Each structure stands twice: as C-alpha cells, then as structure tokens.
Amino acid sequence: MTRSDLVEELAARFSQLTHRDAEFAVKAILDAMNDSLVRGNRIEIRGFGSFSINHRPPRMGRNPRNGESVAIPEKRVPHFKPGKALREAVDQRTAQLEQDKQV
C-alpha cells in the first residue's frame, strides 16, 4: 500500500472527509511520526506495533567490486516491531490464503 492508496482508503471509509482532508490527515500523522523519531522518541501504537531508533556501530565493510576494505560510519536507523495483534492477524490471514491455494 502506498501513501496515495492510504489517502484513497481513508477518503472512502469516511465519506465526510474530502480527498484533500484525507491527504492532509495522512501527511500530518506521518510528519508527526517522522518528527518524533528524529528527536529520538519511541512511537507505540497499541495493537499495531512500535517504531524506535536502532544504533548501528561503526564497522569495516568491503567494496564488492575490488575487495578493498571500507570504513562504514555509525548510524541510527528506524526500526519497526509489530505488535502481537498485528502478528497474529497477519499469520492467520497468511495461513488462510495458503490453505485456499491448496484447495
């Protein structure tokens, strides 16, 4: 699902929202999440999952073209951990789809 798909779904589910309002709502939520992660805060959405920042220490890598060693600097990367309800829903739906394929 893309951002525009999410806007379309929101506008379709809530008829009182115009397409522009749905687009603004999605943008506002994603901007707020982005700003929170940039500040180093953790985001937890019960039943869905949590977003946090993981620290990757500096390390030595290799250039695949010539095998030369390259220093890779430390970095912070976003990390998503799905909640129990989301994991169970995905597992159940995936198992159901696999079962339907076999029939």
N, C-alpha and C positions, 0 to 999 in steps of 0.2 A: 504494500500500500504506500503510495506516495503522499506528499503533503497535499497536493490538489485532490487526490482521492479522499483524504481525510476531510477536507473542506466540503466536498460534494456530499459525503456521508452525513456530516453534521447538518448541512442545509436540508437534506432530505428527511432526516429524523425529526427536526424541529421546524415545522412549517412557518412559525412566527419569525424565524431568522432569515434574513436575506442572504444571498450568496456573499455579499460584501461583509456582512456582520459575521458570518461563519469564518470567513477568511481572516478577519481581524481577530476573532477569538482564538483561532489556531495559532496565529502569529504571536499573540500576546502570551499564550501559555508556553510556547516553545522559547520565546525570548526570556521569559521569567526563569525557565529551567536552565537555559544557557547561562544567564547571569549568575544564578545560584551556583552552578558547577564551577564557573570561572572564579568565583570567590572562595572556592574550596569547600562549600557546603554539600551535604548529602541530601538527596531527594528520596523520600519514601512515599510510595503510593500504595496503600493497603490493598491487597488482593491482586495487584498488578506486578509490582517489583520495586527495586531501589536502584538509583543511579548514584555512583560515587566516583571519586578520582583515585586511580592507582598510580603509584610512583614506580617508574622503571629506572633502576640504577644505571650508571654508565657501564658500557661493556665494549669488548673488542669484537668486531664482525669481520667478514671477508667480502671483498669485491668479487662477485661471481665471474666476472669477465677475465680477471687476471690473477685471482687468488691473493691479492695484496691485502694485508690487514688494515682495517679502518676503525678508527675510534668512533663509537656511537655515543653521543652525549645522553645524559639523563633526561627523562621527560615525564610528564604527567599525562595520563590518558584516561578518558571516560570509560567507566565500566558499568554494565547493567547486570543485575542479578534478578531473575524473575521470581515473583512471589509464589507461594505454594498453590494458590488458587489458579494462577496462570499456568504453572507447570502441569497441574492435574488436568485442566481443560484442554491444553494442547495434546497431552498424552492420550486422553480419552478420545479426542477428535481424530488424532492421527491413527489410533488403533481402529477406530470405526471405519475410516477411509480405506485402510489396508484390508480390513475384513470385507468391505464392499467390493474391492478389486478382485478378491479371490472367488467371489460368488459368481 
